[in-house]
Structure formats: C-alpha cells, structure tokens
Amino acid sequence: MSHPALVVLQKEVRDNLRDRRAVTMALFFPLLGPVVLAMTLTLVSKQQRGSEEKPLALSVAGREHAPNLVAFLQSAGVVLEAAPADPERAVRAGDLDLVVVIPPEFGERLRAGRPAPVRLVIDDSRQSAHAATGRARRLLEGYGHQLGMQRLLARGVSPALTEGVALETVDLATPESRAALLLALLPYFVILAVFVGGMYIAIDATAGERERQSLEPLLLNPVPRWCHVAAKVSATALFASVALGETLIGFALVPLVLPIESLGFVIRLDPGMLVRVFLLALPLVLLVSSLQIVVAARARSFKAAQSSLSLLMMVPVLPGMMLAFVPVKLKLWMALVPTLGEQLVVARLLRGEVVPFLAVAPVMVGTALWAAVLFALGVRTFRGERIVFGA
Amino acid sequence: MIELDAVFKSFGKVRALDGVSFRVPDGRITGLLGPNGAGKTTALRVIYGVLEPDSGRATVDGHDATRDRAAAQRRLGVLPHAHGLYPRLTAREHLAYFGRLHGLDGPALDRRVEELVEELGLKDFADRRTDGFSQGQRLKVALARALVHAPRNVVFDEPTSGLDVAGTRAVRALLRRLRDEGRCVLFSSHIMQEVSALCDEVVVIAGGKVVASGSPDALREATGKDSLEDAFVAAIGSEEGLA
C-alpha cells in the first residue's frame, strides 16, 4: 500500500503529462532565458566587430580642397567613398551615417594659419551611427592636433607647453563587470523558470479540479487534507524543478555554441556553478509551488487563477530591474525577501565570485521558512469548507 | 447505518439545516425527498464530511462524520451532486485512483476494478479517456468510483438527474442490488415518482426541517391521503419545487 500523498502525486503528474499545454509551458518556456542570452551575445559581438574592427568607410566631399588631409585619412586605414551630391539629404534619409564635407576655403584658411573648417554631417539621434561618428571625429581632431604641433615646432616652441593637463584614464572595468547589465537579467530568468514550470499543474490541481467538479469526490476519500496539499505542491515543484534544470542546462550550453571570451567579458556558466544555483533555488521552488497552490485554490475559477498566477510572476521582475540599474550589496534583510536574496546570490555566482556559505544560508533558510508558512496556509485552505465551493 | 442527530447548519444568515434528525437503517433504501433548496444536499454533505455542522452530529456506523471523518468515509460510498471526472484519465484509471486512495493495491485492486467494470457495464469504454463520454457513461464511472471500496453505506445525491430511461432503470437496479446485499442505501431526490417506486423508507425535508418520515404506507396513514403524492404535498405544505 502506498502513502495516499504518493498516490495523489503520481496521479497529478501522470494526468498533467498528458496535458499538452502544461508540458509545453514546462518544456519550452524555460529555454527563453538561454535563447535571449545567446541572441544578445550574438548581437553584441556583431556590433563590436562591425564598428571597431572593420576599416572605417567615409564619404568625403571636396577632397580636392585638402589632399593632405585625405592622405592622412588613407594612411589611417580609412576607405574613402564617393560623396553624394547633397550630403545633408543623404544623411537625413539614412542612406549614409555621416559625410565629411571639406569646403573650398579650406586650403586658403590653412595657408593663412587660421582654423580651417571641416564639416561633419551627422544625425546624432541615430544610435547605430555613434561608433562611426566617434571614430571619424577622433581622426579629424587628431589631424588638427598634428598640424598644430608641427606649427609650434616650426616656430621653435615645445608642443608640450600646450598640454596644460595630462589626462590619463585608468579603466577598472573587468571583463566580468562589463557584462553586468546582461548578467543582471540572467537571475531573473532563473526565477522565471521556477514560476512558469509548475504554473499549469498548480491551477489544474486546484481551481481546475474544482471547475470540472472532481474536487468534491476526491475529498470524500479517507485521506487527510494535508496529504492532498503535499501531493499537489510536490507535483508543482517537480514540474518547476524540471523547468529550472532545463534553463540552467540551456545557459551551460550557450558558451559551447558562442565564443563568449572573445567578446571581452566572462560569464561563469560551468556545470559546478549551475549545480550550485540549482541547489540554492530548491527552497524557492517549494515556496513558489506552495504559493501557487494557495492562490489557485482560493481563486474563483480556472481563469481567475490563471490571471492571478501570471500577475504573481511579474513580482520578481522588480528586484531584477533594480539589480540591473543599481548595484546592491547583499544585506541580511534582503536575504529574507524571497526571490530578492536568490537573485542577488545568483548574480554574484554568475559574475564568477565565490559566495561564502554563510551568505547563502540565510537566503535558503529564509525562503524555506516562507515556504513552510505558505504550505501551512495551503493546508488551512484545504481544510476549510470553502475549498469545495470556491472562495 | 447512518444517523443524524439534531444537526444545525447555517451559511451566513441562511439556516440550511434547522435541527435535522433521522436514521437510515441497513438493508433498506431510504429516500430523502424535498423541494429544491430544502437542505437535501447540505444534509448529505454533513454526512460525508465536507461540511461541519454548527451543532448536532452525523454518524456513519457510529463514527462521527466530523471528528472521526476518515473512519466514517471508509464506510461510505458517495455519489456527490457534482461528480466530475478527469478528462485525461481512462475509466479504469479513475477506479484505480480511488481504490488506491482507499488503501487497495496490487492484485486485490486489479480484481476489484475488474469486478466493477463487469458489474456496472463499463467494459466497452473502460480504457478510453473520459473526455467525450456520454452523461450515462460518466455516471457509471462515478458510481463505480464511489463503490470501489465496497462500502457498507452508500449516499447518492440525485443519482438519476439528467439520465435517460435506460440509465435511470440501471441506477434503480443498482440501488436495489445494494440494498439486497444488506447495505444502507440513502439517496436524495425531488422526484416523487422515483421515491415512491424505490423506497422502503422516506424522509421528507422542507425548509431545513424533517417534516415527515417513515415507510410510504405509514406516511399515507399519517396524512390521511390515499396517494403517496398527496401525502408528500400534505407533508411539505406546498407543491413548489417538486416534480
């Protein structure tokens, strides 16, 4: 004879494995995180390669007015392209990112020792043109600077005199922290998988069971009510764990497909780290499953349960967003806020930091306590008379 | 044997059961007759432990339906008013699920499921998923599920509602067979024909109170009416809600 909770658990799993919607949600949705990561990485790498490594192509109008400048640009590796008849229109229409215009008076002014005008026609609101514009501006300023130096030298003045301040930038951005924004999103995907994986089974086992009127017959069996709650929470947790594992395996596969290191930042996605994330998230799986069972059991209908649980899924976005824009250090009270503590620890693990067990323990214990409270609430809900009729 | 002793139950301001007492003996079919809203379903729900009485108690073979719910439920087979099935499980899986919840397992469970499939005529659709079953097929599965543990007492809430003639006859035959096996049979109905055709004992309930009880003959005598129908109407005090 098996324990009644096991009998119910077995039935819920079998029943829901036959539900195409539940299985689709549990199997495909968790791949969203890894897919977004892979797509973002591909995009970032394309942009970087596209703007930095490729030779700069420049349309220069009025080349004949400044042969020396043109030679300078060519020696810097710029590919010169034919200029359009109307530079401003070409840029406005988006045919070209930028056009360099050298007016006829350039040579005359240069010979007179006055600043020689060079016009840069750009559309500053166009993000994709920023890299090319920046490079063109730096090249042109460099040419101007070089001319100035030569003039000073010709007059016997040390060019160093013109440098009032020697600005030196020390860039402390490690490859890891450069990926910070991307990394801030990954913990959220981990949490999301936990929410989505068991969502349908949680609804089906409670509000769904009541809506198809099978709940009353079920509760007529000589089975303590806590067994029903334990079984339904476990079934939900099982689906959620599968979804969680799938998300993590997906993340682990990304570096095998894409050369992350060549992008100049490091994300730690090795199996050991992912196992640690999985273990860290287990209390969260129980908490989310209990919460979903409680909310769905108290919902008026299947549809009402569905919209409540979808809303619930949005709640952990808030700490995720906060993490993306404001760097936060883990404090004790945060560890006790479910999903926030997990996201902070997962973020640190992904960044390649070693998180001491003493920092992880409060997060796991805090979440486990919340899970226990919600489980007790679930048992209370199932013991009440209203469970049969709807809240 | 099922007993209700001075059971009160209110939902907010509505008093659904107003001191209901009656006894359902073994080896008899007892009909709980009353108009819609009389408190029939509430009374049955107290018996099968889904509702807790405000005061008074219900017992099944002497086991308190509230305080000793599991023991009472083990001796009770119930067809609740709402008896939905799982659309993705087969008829046989329904029986096995409830059998296992009653502690049956292994060959004993297989034997019992096979017996019920045979007895209730589920054979043709036993291994089909219940999604798309007819009303009659659904009811058969729900009845078989309720009887999987061979309970000494059975409670059926309006078992023939929505059934065609053949289905109704099959349910009546089942009730008689359960009685002849010596079980305690209680069913509710608002259909007088059914009650008079089937019952050895009648409990008439109206406005949350038992207004008459006894054998159909005793009822006729007490009200001084010749037909059972007139006797019911006389007991309830109105024709409203009966059929």
Interface residues (C-beta under 8 A of the other chain):
Chain A: M1 S2 P4 V7 V8 K11 R14 D15 R18 D19 R212 Q213 S214 E216 P217 L218 L219 L220 N221 P222 V223 P224 E385 V388
Chain B: Y48 G49 V50 L51 E52 R69 A70 A71 Q73 R74 L76 V78 P80 A82 H83 G84 L85 Y86 P87 R88 L89 Y97 F98 R100 L101 H102 G103 L104 D105 A142 R145 A146
